[in-house]
Amino acid sequence: MSNPLTVLSVDYGIQCTAADEKQIVKNTNVFLATLQYRKMYKWEDKSIQPPERTFRISHYYCQFIKTPPRWYFDLRPNVDLDGKSRFPDHIDCGWTLFTHKPFPETYSAQDHDTLNSFFTQLVGGLGFPTKVIHVYEKGEDRL
């Protein structure tokens, strides 16, 4: 795998069904509570995408922290409202977890270690098996 100091974003596939949504959200919120973070936000998806990349979902869940070292993650379904899979090679994954370090230029090596540890614990707290689907290179657009 890539250097943990340079990995800024990762998509994980959560090996579950779409119907496992409530349990994944519950498990994630329990994990966040153990660290005294607020539960995830549920957002309507209002993103605008080019026609060749249209992936329509009704909602997703996210959480971010604005205090240093700052992080962001979200949970999204892997299959959209039209039955199209975002990651068709991973149809065993009903949901995906995207982790992101938004301000790497401000991070120390300790900050990277802290964030990597947090994301590892987060993945473990989902309550379902996961697999790495995509590791983003610097400057690469999100899939």
Buried (B, 14 or more C-beta within 10 A) or exposed (E): EEEEBEBBBBBBBBBBEEEBBEEBBEBBBEBBEEEEBEBBEEEEBEEEEEEEEEBEBEEBBBBBBEEEBBBBBBBBBBBBEEEEBBBEEBEEBBBBBBBBBBEBEEBEEEBBBBBBEBBEEBBEBBBBEBEEBBBBEEEEEEB
